[in-house]
Structures are given as structure tokens and as C-alpha cells.
């Protein structure tokens, strides 16, 4: 059965919020800026640049710092905590859920039934997987990749749970996640992502993939998908000042990193929906043409 994968970033793409900062603010009584300044200092931003100096990755630093903050308050960074205390402070862009459901309705069209083509949504986030997952109805998102904790409560000290970082997402791991989607290893751990899989045998070939992101951390993923025949889309918050948007997207435009740069407008009459719909139909038409040969 052939598949189409529409892969979304989360923060700034499906939501105007920075979901991890919301967690930090709840645990630190609103001092999110102080937290990220500390992370940047530990990463090495204040050092004088030298040829042998490479900045550390953000994710291991902030995940460890956040786990220590939660441990001090005896709070486990788990789905229950995210659902009760963080979820109410995070919203999706207007109409996101209706947008996704409407796009999935393309499967009811004759051309999709003829080719047995299915549309699936994935999220690859540098934020917290367990938090992002609870913001969507079950079964709407095929799989979510993101940073993750496991909770360890020591024997005899059950009221002092420790959140252990077990998976850190960065730009490189985002591209690995794309290969996990393409090869189908995300749902079958017996399929190693490191094993070569011919294009025709993949769960979804890259040419059937669309990646949607909003910033610098998405550039490697946009480049990978586009280099393999898929499409890359960059979105921006339409409520942000134009000067800020232009500054963030200037290099992406100059380097032609995306096939479309458009506002994060999830109206079914908007440019984003029309572009995605047309691409999915185009893929279905390709399969029908190949079947008729």
C-alpha cells in the first residue's frame, strides 16, 4: 500500500507557542528567559570563537537542567503533569485540527481509492514528545518524534521521582527521523534505519514526503526531503512583525531552502492547504499513470 507522509515541525509551525518554554515557565514561576540564558552560557555562546571551538548541542543541556528543576519540586515530567498543568497554556494555530482532517478526506476521492494511496501525518519536534502528543486526538497523528524522559522513582523514595532524559532531538536527529519514516522503522523496530532499503520497498519514498517547518532547525530536514524529490514548506507566524519574519526567513529565501514560504494559515481556503492538496493529488495521479503502463 503506497503512502504519503506530511511531516510537521511543532513549535512555530502547528502552534505559535514554544512548548518547552511553557514547561519552564510553569516550573520556574515565569523565569523562562533566565533558563534559556543559562542554557546558552553552558552551550558556550559567551566564549571567544576559536577554530577548535564547537558549540554544544542544546537538547542535552536543557533537558538535564529541566529535569533538575522538576526534581527539586518533586514533579515527574510525564504525560499526567503535561496534561494537567501545561496543556491548558498551549494552543494550536486556529483550525489546525479541521485542516488536517480535511486534508485526510482526500483519501475518499476515486483516484486515491484506485491507487490505494493513504495520507499520514507525522510530527518531528525539538520539544517534548509526551507533551506534543496529548495536544492532538488519538489516531490523527501517525507518529511523533521528540525529546523524551523516563521517570525513575527510587525504591523507598516514591515521592521523589527523577526524570531521566532518554532521547534528545536536534537537527541531525530530525533527519534520522525522516529516514525512520521513509523505511518504516518507526513502527517496526526489527527494521533498522541503518539498513539500505530500495526506494520501491520503502514505507514511504521521499518523493511522497512533504516537510513543513518554520526555522533554522528545520533547514537540514527541508534540504534532505527536497534533495530526494519531496517538497519542503516553510511557514511563519502571520501575527509577528514583518521585520522579524523577514529577518528569520531571509537566508532561507536566499538559499532557496523551501518550495513555498507562506503564513501559518490553516484555513482550507488558504495557500498552505491548496499547496498540500495539489501535491497529494499530483502524487496520486503519478501512481495511476504508473499503474496504467
N, C-alpha and C positions, 0 to 999 in steps of 0.2 A: 504494500500500500504506500503510494508516494505521499510525502508530507511537505507542507510549507511551514517554516518557523519564522515568526515575527518576534524578535528578541529585543527586550526593552531594558534600558538602564532604569533606575528608580528615582533617586533624588534629583530634582530639577527636570525630570523627563515625564514621569507619571504623577509626580507630586511637586508642588512648589517649595516644599519644606526640605530641610536637611534632617533626615530622621534620626541620625546618630546624635546630632546636636540637641535634639529634643530630649533624648535619654539623658545626656549630660546635664542639661538644664534642670531636669526633674531631680536628679541625684545631688546637684550642687547648688540648689536654690537660685538658679538662673545665671550662674557664672560660666557660661559656655565659652566666651571669648578667652577667659583666663586658661581654661582647659586646653584649647587649641594653640594658644601661645606657648604653653609648656610643651606640648607635643612637637611643635616646630623647633623649639630650642633643643629638645632631645634628639630630634632628627638631624640637627647640625646646621640649621639655617644661619646661625649667627657666626659661624666660623669663616675665616678668610678662605676664599676658594683656592684650592691648590690642584695641581694636575692629578694627584693621587687621592683627592677627596671626593667621595661619592655619598650623596645624601642617603640616609637610611630610609627604609620603607615606612610609610605612615601607619599602616594597619597593625603591625605587632605592637607598636608603641601605644596607640590609643586604646587598643583592646586590653592591653595589660593595665594601663592607667585607669580605664573604666572599671575593670574587674576589681582593682584595689579599692576604688571609691565605693563600689557596691558592697564589697566585703566588710568595709568599715561600718556600713549601715545595716549589715546582716540581710542584704537583699539579693536574691538569686536573679541573674539576668536570664530569665526563662520566659516562655510564652505567657504564663499566668501574669507575671509582672508587666510585660509589654501590653497585654490586653487590658489590664485593669488601670494602669497608670500612664501609659504612653500613647496608646491608640487614640484616646479622645483628643489628643493635641496634634494629630497628624491628619491631614485631609489630602485626597487626590485632587487633581485638577477637575473642574466641573465636567461631567458627562463621560468620564473615563470608562466606567463600567458599561454604560449603554453603548459607547463607541466599540469596545471590544466584542460585546455580544452581537452588535450589528455586523461587524466585520466577519464574525464566525458564521453568520447566516448565509454567507456566500456559498457555503457547502450545500445548501438546498438547491442551488441552481443546477440545471441539467448538465452543464459542462463539467461541473465538479463531480456529479454523480457518475457520469460516463467514465471519467478518468479515475474515480475512487480517490480523489485528492482531498486531504484533510488539512485544516489550518490549526496551528498550535501557537500558544503564547508562552514565552519564557521571560524571566527577569534575571538579569545579572547585575547585582548591586554591590557596591563597595560598603554598603551599610550592613545591617544585621538581618540575616535570613529569617529568623524566627519572628522578628517584628514585621517585616515586609509581608510575609505570607498571610498574617492574620488580617491584613487590610483588604483582602480580596476574597470573594466567595469561593468555597471549595470547588475544584474542578474547572475553574475559569483559567487558571494559570497552570500549564503543564508541569513546570518545574521552576524553582527559584534557587539561584546560586548566590551565596553571600557569606559574610563573616558569621562565625558561629561559636557559641560557647557550649561546653558541657558542665553540668552542675555536680560538684563533688561535696558531699556532706560527710565529714569525718565521723567515724564511729564514736558514739558518746558525746558528740557535739553537733547534733542535728539542727540546732537553731542558728548555726553559724556557717551557712553554705558558701562555698567558694566557686566562682565562675571561672572555668579554665578555658582560655582561648584555644580552640582546636582547628580553626580554619580562618585564614586571613586572605582577604580578596584585595588584589591590586591590579594594575593594568595588565601585567603578564598573565595573572590567573584568569582574567576576563577572557583573554584569547584562548587559553586552555579550555575554559568552559564552553566556548564556541565549538571546539573540536569534540568535546563530550556530547554536545547536542548533535552535531553532524554524524558522529559514529554511533550514537545511541547508547553510549556507555553510562550516561546519566541514570538510566533506568535498569541497566543490567551490568552489575559490577564485574561480571565474568568477561565483559568486553573491555579490554584495556584500551585507554585512549592513546597509548603509545604504539599500538599495532596498526600497521598500514591496512586501510580498508579501501577498496576500489570505489570510485565515485558512484558507480551504478548500484553498489551494495550498501550505500550509506543510509542511515535512518532518514536523514535529510541532506541532500547535496548542498554545498554552499550557494549554488546558483538559485536555490529555492529559499534562501535565507535573506531576511531584511533586519538590519540592526538599527535601532533608534536610540540615540543618546543626546547629551546636552553639553559636554565639556571636554576638557583636555584628557581626562582619564579614559574617555571613550575613543580617542583617536586611533590607538592600535587596533581596537576591535573594528572600527569603521574601515580602516585600511585593509585588514585581513579579509573581511566579508566582500568588499568591493574588488579586491585583487583576485578573488576566486569566482567572480561572476555574479555575486549577490548585490544588494543595494544597501547604501548607508544613508541615514537621515539624521540631521541634527536639528533639535528643537530648542527654543528659548522661551523664557517666561515673558509673555506679552505685556505684563504689568511692570516689568523692570524698565528703568530709564534707557532710552535708545543709546546713549553714550556708553552705558555699562554693557549693554548687549553687544554693541559694535566692538568694544574692547575685548570681550571674551571670545568673539567669533572671528575676529579679523584674520588671525593666522589660519584658521580652518578654511576660510574663504580663499585666501591667497594660495594655500596649498591644495585646494580642491579636494578636501577630505571627504566631502559628502555629495550625494547626488541631489539632495534637497536640503535647504535650510529654511525652516518655517516656524511660525509661532506654535507653542504647545496648546493648540486649539483643538479640542476633542469633539467639536460639533460634526455631525455626519455630513454637513454641507461645506465643511472646511477643506482646505488644501491638503492637510495631512490624511484625512480619510480618503479623499479622492485618489491620492497618490498610492496609498496602500491597496485600495480596492482594485485599481487598474493593474498594479503589479501582480496581485494574486490571480486576476483573470488572465493576464498575459501568460503566467506560468501554466494555468490550466489549458490555455489554447496551445501551448507548446506540447504538452503531453498528448492532447488529442491529435495534433498533427503527427507526432511520432508514432502513435498507435495506428494511424491510417496508412502508414508507409508499408 
